[in-house]
Amino acid sequence: MTRDDKLIELNDRLAEALLQLITSGEAKAADLNVARQYLKDNNLSVLLGSYEDPEKDSPIFKLADEIQKELDDFDQQSA
C-alpha cells in the first residue's frame, strides 16, 4: 500500500466514523464541530448543490450531506 493509498484510506475512515456518529443520533456539539472543521479543511461546502462530483457517494460527501441535514433540522427547530 502506497503512502497516498494510506492517506486516502485514513481520510475515508475518518469520514465514515464521523458519519456513523452523526447518523446514530449520538453526536454532541463538539462532534459536529469536528465534522464541520474536517469538511472545511477539505475545502467542502455544505452547499452540496454546488458540487458536480462523480464521487458523490464517497464518505466525505455523505458526511457533508448529513451535516447539511442536521443544520436544516436545527434551523427548523429554531424557527
C-alpha positions in Angstrom: 0.0 0.0 0.0 1.5 3.3 -1.0 1.6 6.4 1.2 -1.2 8.0 -0.9 -3.3 4.9 -0.6 -2.9 5.1 3.2 -3.9 8.7 3.3 -6.9 8.1 1.2 -8.0 5.2 3.4 -7.4 7.3 6.6 -9.5 10.1 5.1 -12.3 7.7 4.2 -12.3 6.0 7.6 -12.4 9.4 9.4 -15.4 10.5 7.3 -17.1 7.2 7.8 -16.6 7.3 11.6 -18.0 10.9 11.8 -20.9 10.0 9.6 -21.7 6.9 11.7 -21.6 9.0 14.9 -23.9 11.7 13.4 -26.4 9.3 11.9 -26.6 7.4 15.2 -28.0 10.4 16.8 -25.3 10.3 19.5 -23.2 13.2 18.2 -22.6 16.0 20.6 -21.9 19.6 19.6 -18.2 19.0 19.8 -18.5 16.1 17.4 -20.5 18.2 14.9 -17.8 20.9 15.2 -15.1 18.3 14.4 -17.1 17.2 11.3 -17.6 20.8 10.3 -13.9 21.6 10.6 -13.0 18.4 8.7 -15.2 19.4 5.8 -13.8 22.9 5.9 -10.2 21.6 6.0 -11.0 19.5 2.9 -12.5 22.6 1.1 -16.0 21.3 1.1 -19.0 23.5 1.5 -22.2 22.0 2.9 -23.9 23.6 0.0 -23.9 20.3 -1.8 -26.0 21.6 -4.7 -22.9 23.3 -6.0 -21.0 20.0 -6.5 -20.8 18.2 -9.7 -18.5 15.4 -8.5 -18.6 11.8 -9.8 -17.5 10.6 -6.4 -20.6 12.0 -4.6 -21.0 8.6 -2.9 -17.7 8.9 -1.2 -17.7 9.1 2.6 -16.8 12.8 2.7 -19.7 13.8 0.6 -22.1 11.6 2.6 -20.8 13.3 5.7 -21.3 16.7 4.2 -24.8 15.7 3.2 -25.6 14.5 6.8 -24.2 17.7 8.3 -26.5 19.7 6.0 -29.5 17.7 7.2 -28.5 18.3 10.8 -28.3 22.1 10.1 -31.6 22.1 8.3 -33.2 20.3 11.3 -31.7 22.7 13.7 -32.9 25.7 11.7 -36.5 24.2 11.6 -36.5 23.7 15.3 -35.2 27.2 16.0 -37.9 28.8 13.8 
